[in-house]
Amino acid sequence: MDLDPSPAAEALRAKARAWLAEHVPAAPLPSLETAEGFAAHRAWEARLAADRWSVVSWPERYGGRGADLEQWLVFEEEYWAAGAPGRVSQNGISLLAPTLFEHGTQEQRARTLPPMARGEVVWAQAWSEPEAGSDLASLTSRAVRTDGGWLLRGQKAWSSRAAFADRAFGIFRSDPVTRRPHHGLTYLMFDLRAPGVTVRPVARLDGRPAFAELFLDDVFVPDEDVIGEPGQGWRIAMSTTGDERGLTLRSPGRFLASADRLVRLWRATADPGDTALRDRVADAAIGARAYQLFTWAGAARLAEGSAAGAESSLNKVFWSEYDIALHETALELLGADGESADTEWAEGYVFALAGTVYAGTNEIQRDIIAERLLGLPKGRL
Ligand SMILES: Cc1cc2nc3c(=O)[nH]c(=O)nc-3n(C[C@H](O)[C@H](O)[C@H](O)COP(=O)(O)OP(=O)(O)OC[C@H]3O[C@@H](n4cnc5c(N)ncnc54)[C@H](O)[C@@H]3O)c2cc1C
């Protein structure tokens, strides 16, 4: 297996590095979990899109550069190394777009993807419900047939960025009589400002309100916004979860950049005699490199035609636990005032804590690894 980037990937790296050096804002943007920060991040998405850097792996006709997986990984390394802003369009780009490429119609792609690439339409994921998180198939929100479309009824929970987003994609029970919970579900897109939608922000641990729950009271969705066949929502949603847990949500570039930042923090602030803390900084550097190599190997297998499948769960458990350890080490280096001295590390820590829960909890990922990759028996004590 050849893990050296190809000449085409290195050419993209050089172009991206030059562009980012010129355009990345000198000061960090305000947090995208606030209205002001959300607007600033949308403007950044538009800037990226204007020079075709917002969706490098998409075909050119939708605003991309047709980059392959290897080129995308290289771009991500440059993006995060340049200190560029977090991506407010991530739900759309890394979850809905792959679903549309696989299951959407030509018309849905043409209508939905370009405004997503430009940050004009920001998407929220509306899957979870108060009683349906890990056991997603127990969801009860309904899509009821009506003339020319569907009426959505029910409640969705924990929808990231929904307080400021424009549209959402989710799964709904369209056949309430089927006895099998994975059957009779339909995957569709809807407008968060449509009549009948109430968006109630939920403050996070840091008080910021971009998270929201959604109340849906006969919200009309036209047939053209159903993805795939009605009743096939589970199959379509499961193809999205591989993307969420696997390569696209947390690329190694991000952790390589964070590990570098941690090493710089160690050099600037550490007591050289504190070898225990020094070892943890070294562990962070090793972890970022290991994740990079593991991801490159996964990308090479995908390029050879294998499916991501349950392997995605390995990535998910690794990056979520790694992220917490990395941030804890940074906060220890910063000392007692760390949380006020460097808000970037402090905010990153609070968010890292959620990483073992969102995109499927790590308990569930370990079950998947045990059962599907290792062939161990089902169930737990
Ligand atoms: C920061 C954050 C962002 C999120 N963003 C979104 C979003 O944008 N859109 C969206 O739809 N959802 C989102 N979620 C929701 C997330 O997907 C769910 O919280 C998650 O799937 C867990 O579901 P739950 O909260 O209902 O917990 P539960 O399913 O009630 O789980 C509670 C605990 O029990 C464990 N558990 C449950 N069942 C089993 C089992 N069978 N075996 C072993 N252990 C089990 C879980 O691992 C967990 O530790 C987000 C959550 C967070 C924290």
The ligand as a Gaussian input file, in Angstrom:
#p B3LYP/6-31G(d) Opt

LIG

0 1
 C      -23.060000      17.873000      20.836000
 C      -24.143000      17.010000      20.249000
 C      -24.591000      17.282000      18.964000
 C      -25.609000      16.517000      18.418000
 N      -26.068000      16.887000      17.187000
 C      -27.104000      16.210000      16.650000
 C      -27.646000      16.634000      15.399000
 O      -27.187000      17.593000      14.777000
 N      -28.710000      15.965000      14.911000
 C      -29.253000      14.902000      15.554000
 O      -30.204000      14.340000      15.037000
 N      -28.776000      14.467000      16.758000
 C      -27.714000      15.117000      17.314000
 N      -27.215000      14.725000      18.537000
 C      -27.859000      13.623000      19.265000
 C      -27.000000      12.357000      19.347000
 O      -26.957000      11.700000      18.108000
 C      -27.595000      11.486000      20.468000
 O      -27.413000      12.196000      21.684000
 C      -26.931000      10.122000      20.561000
 O      -27.237000       9.336000      19.433000
 C      -27.316000       9.367000      21.847000
 O      -28.694000       9.281000      21.968000
 P      -29.432000       9.728000      23.326000
 O      -28.947000      11.120000      23.657000
 O      -30.889000       9.523000      23.114000
 O      -28.874000       8.780000      24.438000
 P      -29.380000       7.300000      24.794000
 O      -29.600000       6.530000      23.536000
 O      -30.518000       7.422000      25.751000
 O      -28.116000       6.704000      25.514000
 C      -27.790000       6.991000      26.881000
 C      -26.579000       6.126000      27.248000
 O      -26.930000       4.738000      27.161000
 C      -26.045000       4.069000      26.271000
 N      -26.767000       3.077000      25.484000
 C      -27.974000       3.236000      24.869000
 N      -28.320000       2.103000      24.235000
 C      -27.308000       1.210000      24.425000
 C      -27.066000      -0.127000      24.007000
 N      -27.932000      -0.797000      23.245000
 N      -25.903000      -0.711000      24.399000
 C      -25.004000      -0.062000      25.153000
 N      -25.186000       1.210000      25.603000
 C      -26.311000       1.845000      25.238000
 C      -25.503000       5.130000      25.344000
 O      -24.270000       4.739000      24.770000
 C      -25.388000       6.310000      26.290000
 O      -24.187000       6.256000      27.025000
 C      -26.190000      15.457000      19.136000
 C      -25.737000      15.167000      20.432000
 C      -24.727000      15.935000      20.988000
 C      -24.264000      15.625000      22.387000

